[in-house]
C-alpha cells in the first residue's frame, strides 16, 4: 500500500524536474539579444554601420542582432569594362571609369527625429542621405557635394540643416535639409574655421558648435545664430600632435570631450564657462590610440574605443572612464581589431562597437552593474552584398556606428 502511494508522488516529482530542466535548457538556448533589459529595444530601432572599404552601410536589427539590409552606396556601370571586380574592390570604386558611387564612406549621424541618416564619403567629397524607414537613398542619388575630405555630418538641434566638417580644407559646409530633399546637389552656406576641421557637436541648447581639428591643436567655438567664431581653445598642452578627430558633449550638456588620438589623451572643456579652457586631460596608455566616445545614460561613465591591437588577445579594447573624477576604471576586450565607432541605445542598456579590421559588430550589456563592467553579449557579422554582375562584396572596415530610433 505504501509503495502504491509513493509511485504517483515520485512520478509527479520526476515530471516536474523534467519540465524545469526543459525550461532551463530553452532559456539558455535563447539568442543573446534577449538578455537585454525589457523595453530597451523598440520596433523602429536600427543600428547603422558605415563600412569604408566596401562603401556600404550595414543595417542591424537590434531585436535579433542580425543584418536586415546592406545599403549599397556604390555606383557601377555594369558593362564589363566598368563593372565591379571582386579581386580589386577598392580599385574598382576609385579608378574605374564611369563609377559614380561613394568612395570611402566614413562618418554618420541621424536627424533629431531619427527619420534621416546622413553619411559622408570622404574620397568622393560628398554626403548621402538615407531614409531611416525605407533604408533607401533620398535626395540627390549621387550625393551632395561638400568639398575635399568631408569627415562627419552633424544635424543642427532643430533638424533643419546639416553641418559637415570638410577636413581637407578649412570650412564647414552647411546643407539646407529641405533643399537637399528637393535634390539640390550642393551645400548652401560656408563657415570658415580652423584648418582641418574634424567634427562638430552642438551644445544642448543648440546655441554653440564645438569644432575639433586634425591639423591644429585648437578647438573652434561657433555661435550658431551668427555663424561666427566666438572663441578658440588652445589644446597644445593636451594634443601637441594636432590630431583630434572626435568631439561629443556629455549628457548633462556641461562639458564637451575631445579625443586626441595621436597623443593618447582626451580633454574635457566646460561648455558654459568663458573663457573656454581645458578643464581636465585624461591620459590613456601610450599607444592606445583613442577613436570615439559614448557616455552612459546618467553621464557618469564614458566608453572609449581604442585602435591599438593587443598582441596577446589579438583584439582591441575599450576604456571605461569615470566622468566625475576623470579616472580610468578599466579596460575591456572589444572582441575585434581596431575598435572605432561606438553608440548606445537611448535607455543606456546596450552598447554597439564597430571595428576597422574585423567585419563584425560587438554588442555589450551596460545595464545596472554592467555600466562599469560591460558584459560582452555577441558579435554580429556585417554581411555582404551581391553586385549586379553576380560578384560578392564583403562589408568591411567599419568606421562609424550609430543607434537610431525613429520618433513617432
C-alpha positions in Angstrom: 0.0 0.0 0.0 2.9 2.4 0.9 4.6 1.6 -2.4 1.5 2.4 -4.4 1.2 5.8 -2.6 4.8 6.6 -3.4 4.6 5.9 -7.1 2.3 8.8 -8.1 4.3 11.1 -5.8 7.6 10.1 -7.4 6.1 10.3 -10.9 4.9 13.8 -10.2 8.3 14.9 -8.9 10.0 13.3 -11.9 7.7 15.1 -14.3 8.2 18.4 -12.5 12.0 18.0 -12.6 11.8 17.2 -16.4 9.8 20.3 -17.2 12.1 22.5 -15.0 15.1 21.1 -16.8 13.4 21.8 -20.2 12.7 25.4 -19.2 16.3 25.9 -18.2 17.6 24.4 -21.4 15.3 26.6 -23.5 16.3 29.8 -21.6 19.9 29.0 -22.1 19.5 28.4 -25.8 17.7 31.7 -26.4 19.7 34.1 -28.6 21.9 36.7 -26.8 19.6 39.6 -27.6 17.0 38.5 -25.1 19.4 39.1 -22.2 18.9 42.9 -22.5 16.5 44.8 -20.3 12.8 44.6 -21.2 11.7 47.6 -23.3 15.3 48.7 -24.2 14.8 47.9 -27.9 11.8 49.2 -29.8 10.4 48.1 -33.1 11.7 51.1 -35.1 15.2 50.9 -33.7 18.1 50.1 -36.1 21.9 50.2 -35.8 23.7 51.7 -38.8 27.3 50.8 -39.5 29.4 52.7 -42.1 31.8 50.4 -44.0 34.6 52.4 -45.5 36.2 49.9 -47.9 33.0 48.4 -49.3 31.2 51.8 -49.4 28.1 50.2 -47.9 26.1 50.6 -44.7 25.1 47.5 -42.8 21.7 48.0 -41.1 21.4 45.8 -38.0 18.1 44.9 -36.4 18.9 45.0 -32.6 15.9 42.9 -31.8 17.6 39.8 -33.3 21.2 41.0 -33.7 21.4 40.4 -37.4 21.8 42.3 -40.7 18.5 43.4 -42.0 19.8 45.1 -45.1 23.0 46.3 -46.7 22.6 49.8 -48.2 24.7 49.9 -51.4 26.3 53.3 -52.0 28.5 52.1 -54.8 27.6 53.1 -58.4 28.9 50.9 -61.1 28.2 50.8 -64.8 27.6 47.1 -65.3 29.1 46.8 -68.7 32.1 44.6 -68.5 35.0 47.1 -68.7 33.4 49.2 -65.9 31.8 46.6 -63.7 32.7 45.7 -60.1 35.8 43.5 -59.7 35.8 41.4 -56.5 39.5 40.8 -56.8 40.2 44.5 -56.7 37.2 46.0 -55.0 38.8 49.3 -53.9 40.4 49.9 -57.3 37.0 49.2 -58.9 35.5 52.1 -57.0 38.3 54.6 -57.1 39.7 54.1 -60.5 37.1 52.5 -62.8 35.8 54.9 -65.4 32.1 55.8 -65.2 31.9 54.8 -61.5 29.5 57.3 -59.8 29.1 56.0 -56.3 30.6 56.7 -52.9 34.3 56.4 -52.2 35.4 55.9 -48.6 32.1 56.0 -46.7 33.0 57.4 -43.3 31.2 59.5 -40.6 27.5 59.3 -39.8 24.8 61.0 -37.8 21.0 61.0 -37.7 18.4 63.7 -37.5 16.9 64.6 -34.1 13.7 62.8 -35.1 15.6 59.7 -36.3 14.0 59.8 -39.8 17.1 60.6 -41.8 20.7 59.3 -41.6 23.5 61.3 -43.2 26.8 59.8 -44.1 30.0 61.2 -45.6 32.0 59.8 -48.4 35.4 61.4 -47.8 37.0 60.1 -51.1 34.2 61.4 -53.4 33.8 64.7 -51.4 30.1 64.3 -50.8 27.4 63.1 -48.3 24.4 60.9 -48.8 21.0 60.9 -47.1 19.2 57.8 -46.1 15.5 57.4 -45.3 15.7 55.5 -41.9 12.3 53.8 -42.5 12.7 52.6 -46.1 16.5 52.3 -45.9 16.8 54.0 -49.3 18.9 56.9 -50.5 16.9 60.1 -50.7 17.8 63.5 -52.2 20.4 63.5 -54.9 21.2 59.9 -55.7 24.9 60.6 -56.4 25.2 62.6 -53.1 25.6 66.2 -52.1 28.9 67.8 -52.9 30.6 69.5 -50.0 34.3 69.6 -50.7 37.6 67.7 -50.1 37.6 65.1 -47.4 34.3 65.6 -45.6 34.6 63.9 -42.2 31.4 63.9 -40.2 27.9 65.3 -40.8 26.0 66.7 -37.8 22.4 67.8 -37.8 21.5 71.0 -36.0 19.3 70.6 -32.9 16.2 71.7 -34.8 17.0 69.3 -37.6 16.7 71.9 -40.4 20.3 71.7 -41.6 23.4 69.6 -41.6 26.9 71.0 -40.7 29.7 69.0 -42.4 33.3 69.3 -41.4 35.4 69.5 -44.5 38.8 68.4 -43.1 40.6 68.7 -46.4 40.1 72.4 -46.2 39.2 75.0 -43.5 35.4 75.3 -43.6 32.1 73.8 -42.6 29.7 73.1 -45.4 26.1 73.8 -44.4 23.3 71.9 -46.1 19.7 73.1 -46.0 17.8 69.8 -45.5 14.7 70.9 -47.4 16.8 71.9 -50.4 18.7 68.6 -50.2 15.5 66.6 -50.2 14.4 68.6 -53.3 17.6 67.2 -55.0 19.9 70.2 -54.7 23.3 68.6 -55.1 25.4 71.3 -53.4 25.7 72.8 -50.0 24.2 76.3 -49.4 26.5 78.1 -46.9 30.0 78.1 -45.7 31.5 78.9 -42.3 35.3 79.3 -42.3 37.0 77.8 -39.3 40.3 76.2 -38.1 42.3 74.2 -40.6 41.3 70.5 -41.0 38.0 70.6 -39.1 37.3 67.1 -37.9 33.8 67.0 -36.2 31.1 69.2 -34.7 28.9 68.7 -31.7 26.3 71.2 -30.7 25.6 72.4 -27.2 22.5 71.1 -25.5 20.6 74.4 -26.2 21.9 74.4 -29.8 23.5 77.9 -29.4 27.1 76.8 -29.8 29.0 74.5 -32.1 32.2 72.9 -30.9 34.7 72.1 -33.7 37.7 69.9 -33.4 40.7 69.7 -35.8 43.0 67.1 -37.2 45.6 69.7 -38.3 45.7 72.2 -35.5 45.9 71.9 -31.7 42.8 74.1 -31.3 39.1 73.9 -30.9 36.8 76.5 -32.5 33.6 77.5 -30.8 31.0 79.0 -33.1 27.8 80.9 -32.3 25.2 79.1 -34.3 23.0 82.2 -34.7 25.6 84.5 -36.2 27.6 81.5 -37.6 30.8 83.2 -36.4 33.6 82.0 -34.1 33.4 83.4 -30.6 36.3 81.6 -29.0 39.4 79.4 -29.8 40.6 76.9 -27.2 44.3 76.2 -27.2 44.9 72.4 -27.0 48.6 72.4 -27.4 49.4 71.0 -23.9 47.0 68.1 -24.4 47.4 67.5 -28.1 50.9 68.6 -29.4 50.4 66.3 -32.4 47.3 68.2 -33.5 45.1 65.3 -34.3 41.7 65.4 -32.6 39.1 63.5 -34.7 36.2 63.2 -32.3 34.0 65.6 -30.3 31.0 64.9 -28.1 29.0 66.8 -25.4 28.2 64.9 -22.1 24.5 64.1 -21.4 24.0 67.0 -19.0 25.5 69.4 -21.5 28.0 70.9 -19.1 31.2 69.6 -20.7 32.4 68.8 -24.2 35.0 66.0 -24.6 37.5 65.9 -27.4 39.7 62.9 -28.4 43.4 63.4 -29.1 44.2 60.2 -31.0 47.9 60.5 -31.6 48.5 62.0 -28.1 46.6 59.1 -26.4 44.5 61.5 -24.4 41.1 63.1 -24.0 40.3 66.6 -22.9 37.1 67.9 -21.3 36.1 71.6 -21.6 33.4 73.5 -19.8 30.6 74.4 -22.2 29.3 77.4 -20.2 32.5 79.0 -18.9 34.2 81.9 -20.6 37.0 82.0 -21.5 36.7 78.3 -22.6 39.6 76.4 -21.3 40.6 72.8 -20.7 39.0 71.5 -17.5 40.9 68.2 -17.4 43.0 66.0 -19.6 42.8 62.2 -19.3 45.9 60.4 -20.3 45.5 56.9 -21.6 48.2 54.3 -22.0 50.9 55.1 -24.6 49.8 53.7 -28.0 46.1 53.2 -27.1 45.0 55.5 -30.0 41.5 56.5 -28.8 38.9 56.9 -31.5 35.3 57.6 -30.4 33.4 58.1 -27.2 30.0 57.1 -25.9 28.5 58.1 -22.5 26.3 56.1 -20.1 22.8 57.5 -19.9 23.4 59.0 -16.5 26.6 60.6 -17.8 28.7 59.1 -15.0 30.8 56.9 -17.3 32.4 57.2 -20.7 33.3 54.3 -23.1 36.3 55.0 -25.4 37.2 52.8 -28.4 40.9 52.2 -28.9 42.6 51.4 -32.2 45.6 49.6 -30.6 45.5 45.8 -31.0 46.7 43.8 -28.1 49.3 41.2 -29.2 48.1 38.7 -26.5 44.4 38.8 -27.2 44.7 39.8 -30.9 42.0 42.2 -30.2 41.5 45.9 -29.3 39.9 47.3 -26.2 37.5 50.0 -24.9 38.5 52.1 -21.9 35.9 52.8 -19.2 36.2 56.3 -17.6 34.6 57.9 -14.6 33.4 61.3 -16.0 33.3 62.9 -12.5 36.9 62.4 -11.3 38.2 61.6 -14.8 39.8 58.3 -13.6 40.2 55.3 -15.8 38.1 52.5 -14.3 39.4 49.7 -16.5 39.7 48.2 -20.0 37.5 45.6 -21.7 38.2 43.5 -24.8 36.2 44.9 -27.7 36.2 41.5 -29.5 37.6 42.9 -32.7 40.6 44.7 -34.2 40.8 48.5 -34.2 37.6 49.4 -32.4 36.3 52.6 -33.8 32.6 53.6 -33.9 30.5 53.2 -30.7 26.9 54.0 -29.7 24.4 53.1 -27.1 20.6 52.8 -27.3 18.6 55.7 -25.7 17.9 53.6 -22.5 21.7 53.1 -22.0 21.4 49.3 -21.7 23.1 48.2 -24.9 26.4 49.2 -26.4 27.5 48.6 -30.0 31.1 48.7 -31.2 32.4 48.6 -34.8 35.9 47.6 -35.9 38.2 48.6 -38.8 39.8 45.3 -39.2 37.1 42.8 -38.1 33.9 42.8 -40.1 31.7 42.3 -37.0 29.7 44.5 -34.6 30.3 43.7 -31.0 27.4 44.0 -28.6 27.6 44.7 -24.8 25.2 44.9 -21.9 25.8 48.0 -19.9 22.7 48.0 -17.8 22.8 48.1 -14.0 26.1 46.9 -12.5 27.4 46.3 -16.1 27.7 50.0 -16.6 31.2 50.0 -15.2 31.9 46.4 -16.3 30.4 45.9 -19.8 29.2 42.4 -20.3 30.0 41.0 -23.8 26.9 39.5 -25.5 27.7 38.7 -29.1 29.5 39.5 -32.3 27.3 40.3 -35.3 28.7 39.5 -38.8 28.3 42.6 -41.1 27.2 40.6 -44.1 27.8 41.2 -47.8 26.0 42.2 -50.9 25.8 40.6 -54.3 26.6 43.1 -57.1 24.8 43.4 -60.4 27.4 41.2 -62.1 26.9 38.4 -59.5 30.2 39.0 -57.6 30.1 39.4 -53.9 31.2 42.5 -52.0 32.1 42.0 -48.3 31.0 44.7 -45.9 34.2 45.8 -44.2 36.2 48.4 -42.4 33.6 49.8 -40.0 34.4 53.4 -39.2 31.2 54.8 -37.6 28.3 53.3 -35.8 25.0 55.0 -34.7 22.0 53.6 -32.9 18.9 55.2 -34.4 15.4 55.4 -33.2 12.6 56.9 -35.3 10.5 59.1 -33.2 6.7 58.5 -33.5 
